[in-house]
Amino acid sequence: MTNSYHPVEQSKRTVIVDILRGWAILGVAIGNYLDFLYIGIEKDIKYDTFSEVLQTINRYFFAAKSWTLLTLLFGYGFAILINNVASKGKNPVAFFTWRMALLFILAFINSSFWLGDILKDYAFLGLVLLLFYRCSAKTLAVISTVIVLTVPFLMAYINGLKIEHTAISSNPEYLKLYHSGNWIDFFRFNLLASLYEQIIVPGYAITAHYVMLGCMLFGFMLQKLNFFNRLIELKKLLQYVCIISFLCAVVIGIGFNIAIIYKAGFLKFFHPLYWLVLSTMIFISTGICLLYINGKLKTIFSYFSAGGKMTLTNYISQNILAALIFSGIGLGIADTMPYWFYFSVAVFIFVVQLFISKWWLSKYNYGPIEWLWRSASYREWFPLRKIQPEVTPADIKTI
C-alpha cells in the first residue's frame, strides 16, 4: 500500500531556493576543505600573495555566510514539508521526527569522514523547530529578531567562560589516528573530534546553535510569507534590503576590525561577529535574487540550481572525497599544501559536481542520497529514474 502523501515534485520546486542552496554548498566546500590545512600540530602558516587574495575572498564572501544561508533554507524547506504532510491529513510531528532520526543516521555516516559535520545540528534543531510549527509569521519574525539582537551578548559571555577542551585535531596522540591509514582509526578520529570540538564546546554547542535556530525560524517565516515565489512583486524591497545589508556589513566590519586591533573593552560583553556574518549573508542572498529576477547569469544559475537540488549528495560526497585526498586513508596530503591548494581543490570539485548534478537530474528525479532519504522518510520507494515519454509512429518525422 502506498502513502497518500508525497514529497514536493521537482517541477514544483522554487528555482531560486535551489540556486541559493547551490551557492551555499560552494561556500561549505571551501570552508571544509580549508579546515584540512589546520588539522595538525599548531604552526605558523605562511601565505603567498595568491593565498592572501583567496583568504580575503573566503573571509568576506563565504566563511560562516554559507552555512547560515544553508540553515535559513533548511527552515524554509521544513515549512514546506510540514505544510505538505499536514495538508494530507497526516501527523507532521510524527513524520518529521522520523525524518530527523534518519538525518541523524546520515550525520553519523558523514561524521565518520569529516569532523565538522553539520547534519547532526540540523537533525537536532529540526526537532526543536517542531515546537514552533504552529507559530504565525509575525511570531516567528519576533523570535528570530530577538535571537539576532541578543547573539552578540551571548557570544561575548560564552567566550568569557574560558572553558578548556581537548583539541583533537592538534593533539599528536589523536593525530596518529588521522594519519594511520586505518579506516577504523580514521573514523574514530573524526567522531572524537566532532564530540570534543563541537558537541561539548560551548562556543559551538550554544552560540552556533543559537544562531542556527534564528536562521531556521527566519527561513520558516519566509515560507509562510511565500517570499521566494513573490520576488518580482517584492523587487523594490529586495533592492532596499540589499543596499541596507551591504552598508551594515561595511560599517560593522570596519568597526569590528578596529575594535579587535585596539582590543576594545566592550568586546567582553558585546561581540558583533554574527551581525557581520548575517548582514553579509543577506546582502549576498538578495544580490543573487536580484540577478535571478533580472534574468542575469541564466546558464550559471541553471547549474547552481541542479547542484542545489542535490545538496545532500554533493555535501556528503565532498567530505568523502576530502577524506580520500587529505587523510591517511587516501593520499595523505594532510596539512602539507599551501592555502590556495585547498581552496582550489574545493572549487574544482564543486564545479565538477555541478556538471554531474545537471547530467544526473536529466535522467533521474532525485540525487541518490536525497532519493534514499525521501524513500525512507515516506516509507515508500519512489521512482528514481525519470520516465521517458513513449515515441509513437506519428511522432517520428520522415526524412
Secondary structure, DSSP 4 states (H G I P E B T S, - for coil): ---S--PPPGGGS-HHHHHHHHHHHHHHHHHHHHHGGGSSS-------HHHHHHHHHIIIIITTHHHHHHHHHHHHHHHHHHHHHHHTT--HHHHHHHHHHHHHHHHHHHHTT-TT--HHHHHHHHHHHGGGTT--HHHHHHHHHHHHHHHHHHHHHHHTT------GGG-HHHHHHHHS--HHHHHHHHHHHHIIIIIT-HIIIIIIHHHHHHHHHHHHHHHHTTGGG-TTTTHHHHHHHHHHHHHHHHHHHHHHHHHHHTT-GGGGT--THHHHHHHHHHHHHHHHHHHHHTT-SHHHHHHHHHHHHTHHHHHHHHHHHHHHHHSTTTT--TT-S-HHHHHHHHHHHHHHHHHHHHHHHHHBSS-HHHHHHHHHHHTS----BPPPPPPPGGGSPP-
